[in-house]
Amino acid sequence: MVLQYKSKKGGNWKKYPGKDKLKESIGKYNFRLLSGDKKKILVDKSSYQKVMKRFRQIEFFKHRK
């Protein structure tokens, strides 16, 4: 899965480098989650908390037996 971000003011989607490397707080960005091959959007434009919540759900069910 690929996590991407962009400013709420506009711009292009960029690969998420981590909280420490962002210039501003995470509240000023939109996030989205893509499949590994970047062909399917798993979570469309949303806040960091909502995207990470869905990411954890996907990982949980992926590794569940």
C-alpha distances in whole Angstrom, upper triangle without the diagonal:
4,7,10,13,17,20,22,25,23,21,19,15,14,11,11,14,15,17,20,20,20,23,24,23,19,22,22,19,17,13,10,7,6,5,4,8,8,11,10,10,9,11,13,15,16,17,15,16,15,12,11,14,11,8,11,13,10,10,13,14,12,14,17,20
4,6,10,14,17,19,22,20,18,15,11,10,7,8,11,12,15,18,17,17,20,21,20,17,19,19,16,14,10,8,6,5,6,6,8,7,11,10,10,10,11,12,13,14,15,13,15,15,11,11,14,13,10,13,15,13,13,16,17,15,18,21,24
4,7,11,14,16,19,17,16,13,10,9,6,6,9,10,12,15,14,14,17,17,16,13,15,16,12,11,7,6,5,6,9,10,12,10,13,12,10,10,10,11,11,11,12,10,12,12,9,9,12,12,9,12,15,13,14,17,18,17,19,22,25
4,7,11,13,15,13,12,10,6,5,5,5,9,10,12,15,13,12,15,15,15,12,14,14,10,8,6,5,6,8,11,12,13,10,13,13,11,12,10,10,9,11,11,10,13,13,10,12,15,14,12,16,18,17,17,21,22,21,23,26,29
4,7,9,12,11,10,8,5,5,6,6,9,10,11,14,12,10,12,12,12,9,11,10,6,6,4,6,9,11,15,16,17,14,16,16,13,14,12,11,9,10,10,9,13,13,11,12,16,15,14,18,20,19,20,23,24,24,26,28,32
4,6,8,7,6,6,5,6,9,9,12,13,13,15,13,11,12,11,12,10,11,9,6,5,7,9,12,14,18,19,19,16,18,18,15,16,14,12,9,11,11,11,15,15,13,16,19,18,18,21,23,22,23,26,28,27,30,32,35
4,5,5,6,8,9,10,12,12,14,15,14,16,14,11,11,9,10,9,9,6,4,6,9,12,15,17,21,22,23,20,22,21,18,19,17,14,11,12,11,12,16,16,15,17,20,21,20,23,25,25,26,29,30,30,32,35,38
4,5,8,10,11,13,15,15,17,17,16,19,17,14,13,11,12,10,9,6,5,6,9,12,16,18,22,24,25,21,23,22,18,19,16,14,10,10,10,12,15,16,15,18,20,20,21,24,25,25,27,29,31,31,33,35,39
4,7,10,12,14,17,17,19,20,19,21,19,15,14,13,14,13,12,8,8,9,13,15,19,21,25,26,27,23,25,24,21,22,20,17,13,14,14,16,19,19,19,21,24,24,24,27,29,29,30,33,34,34,37,39,42
4,7,9,12,15,16,18,19,19,21,19,16,15,14,16,15,14,11,9,9,12,14,17,19,23,24,24,20,22,21,19,21,18,15,12,14,15,16,20,20,19,21,24,24,24,27,28,28,29,32,33,33,36,38,41
4,7,9,13,14,16,18,19,20,18,15,15,15,17,15,16,13,10,11,12,14,17,18,21,22,22,18,20,20,18,20,18,16,13,15,16,17,21,21,19,22,24,24,24,27,29,28,29,32,33,32,35,37,41
4,6,10,12,15,17,18,20,17,15,16,16,18,16,17,14,11,11,11,12,15,15,18,19,18,15,17,17,16,18,17,14,12,15,16,17,21,20,18,20,23,22,22,25,27,25,27,30,31,30,32,35,38
4,7,9,12,14,16,18,16,14,15,16,17,14,16,14,10,9,9,9,11,11,15,15,15,12,14,15,13,15,14,12,10,13,14,14,18,17,15,17,20,19,18,21,23,22,23,26,27,26,28,31,34
4,6,9,12,13,15,13,11,13,15,16,14,16,14,11,11,10,10,11,12,15,15,15,12,15,16,14,16,15,14,13,15,15,14,18,18,15,17,20,19,18,21,23,22,22,26,27,25,28,30,34
4,6,9,12,14,12,11,14,16,16,14,17,16,12,12,10,10,10,10,13,12,13,11,15,15,14,15,15,15,14,15,15,14,17,17,14,15,18,18,15,18,21,19,19,23,24,23,24,28,31
4,6,8,11,9,9,12,13,13,11,14,14,11,11,9,10,10,12,14,14,16,14,17,17,15,15,14,15,14,14,13,11,14,15,12,12,16,16,14,16,19,18,18,21,23,22,23,26,30
4,7,8,6,7,11,13,13,12,15,15,13,14,12,13,14,15,17,16,18,17,20,20,19,19,18,19,17,17,16,13,16,18,15,14,18,19,16,18,21,21,20,23,25,24,25,28,31
4,6,6,7,11,12,11,10,14,14,13,14,12,14,14,16,18,18,20,19,22,22,20,19,18,19,17,17,15,11,14,16,14,12,16,17,15,16,20,20,18,21,24,23,24,27,30
4,6,6,9,9,8,7,11,12,11,13,12,15,16,18,21,21,23,21,25,24,22,21,19,19,18,16,13,10,12,15,14,13,16,18,16,17,21,21,20,22,25,25,25,28,32
4,6,8,10,9,10,14,14,14,16,16,18,19,21,24,23,26,24,28,27,25,24,23,23,21,20,17,14,16,19,18,16,20,21,19,20,24,24,23,25,28,28,28,31,34
4,6,9,10,11,14,14,13,15,15,17,18,20,23,22,24,22,26,26,24,24,22,22,20,20,17,15,18,20,18,17,21,22,20,22,25,25,24,27,30,29,29,32,36
4,6,7,8,11,10,10,12,13,16,17,20,22,22,24,22,25,25,22,23,21,20,18,17,15,13,16,18,17,16,20,21,20,22,25,25,24,27,30,29,30,33,36
4,7,9,11,10,10,14,15,18,20,23,26,26,27,25,28,28,25,26,23,22,19,19,17,15,18,21,20,20,23,25,23,25,28,28,28,31,33,33,34,36,40
4,7,8,7,8,12,14,17,20,23,26,26,28,26,28,28,25,25,22,21,18,17,14,13,16,19,18,18,21,23,22,24,27,28,28,30,32,32,34,36,40
4,5,6,8,11,13,16,19,22,25,26,28,25,28,27,24,23,20,20,17,15,12,11,13,16,16,16,18,21,20,21,24,25,25,27,30,30,31,33,37
4,5,6,8,9,13,15,18,22,23,25,22,25,24,20,20,17,16,13,11,8,7,9,12,12,12,15,17,17,18,21,22,22,24,27,27,28,30,34
4,6,8,10,14,16,20,23,25,27,24,26,25,21,20,17,16,13,10,7,8,10,12,13,14,16,18,18,20,22,23,24,26,28,28,30,32,35
4,7,10,14,17,20,24,25,27,24,26,24,21,21,18,16,13,11,9,10,13,14,15,16,18,20,20,22,24,25,26,28,30,30,32,34,38
4,7,10,13,16,20,21,23,20,22,21,17,18,15,13,10,9,7,8,11,13,12,14,16,17,17,20,22,22,23,26,27,28,30,32,35
4,7,11,14,17,19,21,17,19,17,14,14,11,9,6,6,6,7,10,10,10,12,15,15,15,18,20,20,21,24,25,25,27,29,33
4,7,10,14,16,17,14,16,15,11,11,8,8,5,5,6,6,9,9,7,9,12,12,12,15,16,16,18,20,22,22,24,26,30
4,7,10,13,14,11,13,11,8,8,5,5,5,6,8,8,11,9,6,9,12,10,10,14,15,14,16,19,19,19,22,24,27
4,7,9,11,9,11,9,6,5,5,7,8,9,11,10,12,10,7,9,11,9,8,12,12,11,13,16,16,16,18,21,24
4,6,8,5,7,6,5,5,7,8,11,13,15,14,16,14,10,12,14,11,10,14,14,12,13,17,17,15,18,21,24
4,6,5,6,5,6,6,10,12,14,16,18,17,18,16,13,14,16,13,11,14,14,11,12,16,15,13,16,19,21
4,5,8,8,10,10,13,15,17,19,20,19,20,19,15,16,18,15,13,15,16,13,13,17,16,14,16,19,22
4,6,8,10,12,15,16,18,20,22,21,23,22,18,19,21,18,16,19,19,16,16,20,19,17,19,22,24
4,6,7,10,12,13,15,17,19,19,21,19,16,17,19,17,15,18,19,16,17,21,20,18,21,24,26
4,7,10,12,13,15,18,21,21,23,21,17,19,21,18,17,20,20,17,18,22,21,19,22,24,27
4,6,9,10,13,16,19,19,20,18,15,17,18,15,14,17,17,14,16,19,18,17,20,22,25
4,6,6,10,12,15,15,17,14,11,14,15,12,12,16,15,13,16,18,18,17,20,22,25
4,7,10,11,14,14,15,12,9,11,12,9,9,12,12,9,12,15,14,14,17,19,22
4,7,7,10,11,12,9,6,10,10,7,9,12,12,11,14,16,16,16,19,21,24
4,6,10,11,13,10,8,12,13,11,12,16,15,15,17,20,20,20,23,25,28
4,7,9,12,10,9,12,14,12,14,17,17,17,19,22,22,23,26,27,30
4,7,8,6,6,10,11,11,12,15,16,16,19,20,21,22,25,26,30
4,6,5,6,9,10,11,12,15,16,17,19,20,22,23,25,26,30
4,6,5,6,9,10,10,12,14,15,16,18,20,21,23,24,28
4,6,5,6,9,10,11,12,14,15,16,19,20,21,23,26
4,6,5,6,9,10,11,13,14,16,17,18,20,21,25
4,5,5,6,9,10,11,12,14,16,16,19,20,24
4,5,5,6,9,10,10,12,14,15,17,18,22
4,5,5,6,9,10,11,13,14,16,17,20
4,5,5,6,9,10,11,12,14,15,19
4,5,5,6,9,10,11,13,14,18
4,5,5,6,9,10,11,12,16
4,6,5,6,9,10,11,14
4,5,5,6,9,10,13
4,6,5,6,9,12
4,5,6,6,10
4,5,5,8
4,6,8
4,7
4
